């Protein structure tokens, strides 16, 4: 009889639950300790901007963070920034209609309000499956859910363009919507950029490597999430 929880098999993969538990403990400690003072909107804006730059570089941008900050980045960077500006407004949409949230992310990334349509029927089916996953109940930790959403969008490439930007934005969105980082002051995109070679190879493993490849991606994703905490504007701030 199949598991009622579709992610239950992933919790039986060697090293996966413990990796995510350790990473979540580290994230919670950072947010709790730095949260002794109120997190500011400027810190959220900085985390989103740094994340947009990192996501753009992973998508092929040659722009520096300084250029992106000044608004003079290349087109890929401009696309990623446009997503980051509107990202947090999609949290309620992700909770109630994940497919609509994914479509809106693609429309923002592509700069076409009429976009957001999947490439074909198979892509629509893949998105619907992912939407059902987010609509359902799971005992899997939020970081694992976000990692699956990210990898599925990145490797299935359901949209005609900008799938990497959409996938990384969706991961951040799940972190916010599921309470990992409600203020969005971590930088998951920078975590992936810091581990770029491992990021790209583990996405290929997720796509092509069967259960072992999925396990490798998930263990990698826990490591990248720890890097995301290190990249946060909060990480270097004293609590005193």
C-alpha positions as CSV (number, residue, x, y, z in Angstrom):
1,X,0.0,0.0,0.0
2,X,1.5,3.4,-1.0
3,X,2.5,5.9,1.7
4,X,-0.3,8.5,2.4
5,X,2.6,11.0,2.8
6,X,4.3,11.2,-0.6
7,X,7.5,12.4,0.9
8,X,7.7,9.7,3.6
9,X,10.2,7.6,1.5
10,X,12.6,10.5,1.4
11,X,12.7,10.5,5.2
12,X,14.1,7.0,5.1
13,X,17.0,8.0,2.9
14,X,20.3,7.6,4.7
15,X,21.6,10.8,6.3
16,X,18.7,13.0,5.0
17,X,16.6,13.6,8.2
18,X,19.7,14.2,10.4
19,X,21.2,16.6,7.8
20,X,18.0,18.7,7.7
21,X,17.5,18.6,11.5
22,X,21.1,19.9,12.1
23,X,20.7,22.7,9.5
24,X,17.3,23.8,10.9
25,X,18.8,23.9,14.4
26,X,21.5,26.2,13.1
27,X,19.0,28.4,11.3
28,X,16.7,28.7,14.3
29,X,19.7,29.6,16.5
30,X,20.7,32.4,14.2
31,X,17.2,33.8,13.8
32,X,16.5,33.5,17.5
33,X,19.8,35.1,18.6
34,X,19.7,37.9,16.1
35,X,15.9,38.3,16.7
36,X,16.6,39.7,20.2
37,X,16.2,42.9,18.3
38,X,13.5,43.4,15.7
39,X,14.5,42.3,12.2
40,X,14.3,45.3,9.9
41,X,12.8,45.7,6.5
42,X,16.2,46.8,5.3
43,X,17.7,43.5,6.2
44,X,14.9,41.7,4.3
45,X,15.5,43.9,1.3
46,X,19.2,43.3,1.4
47,X,18.7,39.5,1.7
48,X,16.4,39.6,-1.3
49,X,18.8,41.7,-3.4
50,X,21.8,39.5,-2.6
51,X,19.7,36.5,-3.4
52,X,18.6,38.0,-6.7
53,X,22.2,38.6,-7.7
54,X,23.2,35.1,-6.8
55,X,20.3,33.6,-8.7
56,X,21.1,35.7,-11.7
57,X,24.8,34.6,-11.7
58,X,23.6,30.9,-11.5
59,X,21.4,31.7,-14.5
60,X,24.3,33.1,-16.5
61,X,24.5,36.8,-15.5
62,X,27.9,38.4,-15.6
63,X,26.8,41.4,-13.4
64,X,28.5,42.2,-10.1
65,X,26.5,42.7,-6.9
66,X,27.6,46.3,-7.0
67,X,26.1,46.7,-10.5
68,X,22.8,45.0,-9.4
69,X,22.6,47.2,-6.4
70,X,23.1,50.3,-8.6
71,X,20.4,49.1,-11.0
72,X,22.8,48.7,-13.9
73,X,23.0,44.9,-14.1
74,X,22.4,42.9,-17.3
75,X,19.0,41.6,-18.4
76,X,19.3,38.4,-16.5
77,X,20.0,40.3,-13.3
78,X,17.1,42.6,-14.0
79,X,14.8,39.6,-14.4
80,X,15.9,38.1,-11.1
81,X,15.6,41.5,-9.3
82,X,12.0,41.9,-10.6
83,X,11.1,38.5,-9.1
84,X,12.7,39.4,-5.7
85,X,10.8,42.7,-5.5
86,X,7.4,40.9,-5.7
87,X,8.3,37.6,-4.2
88,X,7.0,38.0,-0.7
89,X,3.6,39.2,-2.0
90,X,3.2,35.6,-3.3
91,X,3.3,33.9,0.0
92,X,-0.5,33.8,0.4
93,X,-0.8,32.5,-3.2
94,X,1.6,29.7,-2.6
95,X,-0.4,28.6,0.4
96,X,-3.7,28.5,-1.4
97,X,-2.8,28.0,-5.1
98,X,0.8,26.8,-5.7
99,X,0.3,26.5,-9.5
100,X,-0.8,30.1,-9.6
101,X,2.3,31.1,-7.6
102,X,4.6,29.2,-9.9
103,X,3.0,30.9,-13.0
104,X,3.3,34.3,-11.4
105,X,7.0,33.7,-10.7
106,X,7.6,32.8,-14.3
107,X,5.6,35.9,-15.5
108,X,7.7,38.1,-13.3
109,X,11.0,36.5,-14.4
110,X,10.1,36.7,-18.1
111,X,8.8,40.2,-17.8
112,X,5.6,39.2,-19.6
113,X,2.4,39.5,-17.7
114,X,0.7,37.1,-20.1
115,X,3.4,34.4,-19.5
116,X,3.4,31.7,-16.8
117,X,2.1,29.0,-19.1
118,X,3.8,25.6,-19.1
119,X,5.6,24.4,-22.2
120,X,3.3,21.5,-22.9
121,X,0.8,19.0,-21.4
122,X,3.6,17.0,-19.7
123,X,4.9,20.1,-18.1
124,X,1.4,21.1,-16.8
125,X,1.1,17.6,-15.4
126,X,4.4,17.9,-13.6
127,X,3.4,21.3,-12.1
128,X,0.0,19.9,-11.0
129,X,1.8,17.0,-9.2
130,X,4.0,19.5,-7.5
131,X,1.0,21.6,-6.5
132,X,-0.7,18.6,-5.0
133,X,2.5,17.9,-3.0
134,X,2.3,21.4,-1.5
135,X,-1.4,21.2,-0.9
136,X,-1.1,17.9,0.9
137,X,0.0,17.0,4.4
138,X,3.5,15.8,5.0
139,X,5.7,15.0,8.0
140,X,8.7,16.1,6.0
141,X,10.6,19.2,7.3
142,X,9.9,22.4,5.4
143,X,13.6,22.6,4.3
144,X,13.1,19.2,2.6
145,X,9.8,20.2,0.9
146,X,11.5,23.4,-0.4
147,X,14.5,21.4,-1.7
148,X,12.1,19.0,-3.6
149,X,10.2,22.0,-5.1
150,X,13.4,23.6,-6.2
151,X,14.9,20.5,-7.8
152,X,11.7,19.5,-9.5
153,X,11.2,23.0,-11.1
154,X,14.8,23.3,-12.1
155,X,15.1,19.8,-13.6
156,X,11.7,19.4,-15.2
157,X,12.0,23.0,-16.7
158,X,8.2,23.3,-17.1
159,X,8.4,26.9,-18.5
160,X,9.8,28.1,-21.8
161,X,12.5,30.1,-20.0
162,X,13.9,31.3,-16.6
163,X,13.3,27.9,-14.9
164,X,16.3,28.3,-12.7
165,X,15.3,31.7,-11.4
166,X,11.7,30.4,-10.8
167,X,13.0,27.3,-9.0
168,X,15.3,29.3,-6.6
169,X,12.6,31.8,-5.9
170,X,10.1,29.0,-5.2
171,X,12.5,27.5,-2.6
172,X,12.8,30.9,-0.8
173,X,9.0,31.2,-1.0
174,X,8.5,27.8,0.7
175,X,10.9,28.8,3.4
176,X,8.8,31.9,4.2
177,X,5.4,30.2,3.8
178,X,6.3,27.2,6.0
179,X,7.9,29.2,8.8
180,X,11.6,28.5,8.2
181,X,12.4,32.2,7.6
182,X,9.2,34.3,7.9
183,X,11.1,37.6,7.5
184,X,13.1,36.2,4.5
185,X,16.5,37.3,5.9
186,X,18.4,34.2,4.8
187,X,19.9,33.9,1.4
188,X,19.3,30.4,-0.1
189,X,20.4,31.6,-3.6
190,X,23.8,32.6,-2.2
191,X,24.1,29.2,-0.5
192,X,23.8,27.6,-3.9
193,X,26.2,30.0,-5.5
194,X,28.8,29.4,-2.8
195,X,28.6,25.7,-3.7
196,X,28.0,26.1,-7.4
197,X,29.8,23.0,-8.7
198,X,28.0,20.8,-6.2
199,X,24.7,22.6,-6.9
200,X,24.8,21.9,-10.6
201,X,26.1,18.3,-10.2
202,X,23.5,17.4,-7.6
203,X,20.7,18.8,-9.7
204,X,21.8,16.4,-12.4
205,X,21.9,13.6,-9.9
206,X,18.3,14.4,-8.8
207,X,17.2,14.3,-12.5
208,X,19.2,11.3,-13.6
209,X,20.4,9.3,-10.6
210,X,17.3,7.6,-9.2
211,X,16.9,7.3,-5.4
212,X,20.6,7.7,-4.8
213,X,20.6,10.9,-6.8
214,X,17.6,12.2,-4.9
215,X,19.4,11.4,-1.6
216,X,22.5,13.2,-2.8
217,X,20.5,16.3,-3.8
218,X,18.8,16.4,-0.4
219,X,22.0,16.0,1.6
220,X,23.5,18.8,-0.6
221,X,20.4,21.0,0.0
222,X,20.8,20.8,3.7
223,X,24.5,21.9,3.4
224,X,23.4,24.8,1.1
225,X,20.8,25.9,3.5
226,X,23.5,26.2,6.2
227,X,25.4,28.4,3.7
228,X,22.2,30.5,3.2
229,X,22.3,31.3,6.9
230,X,26.0,32.3,6.7
231,X,25.1,34.7,3.8
232,X,22.3,36.4,5.8
233,X,22.6,40.1,6.7
234,X,22.1,38.9,10.3
235,X,25.0,36.6,10.4
236,X,27.7,39.2,11.1
237,X,25.6,41.2,13.5
238,X,26.2,41.3,17.2
239,X,23.3,40.7,19.5
240,X,24.6,43.2,22.0
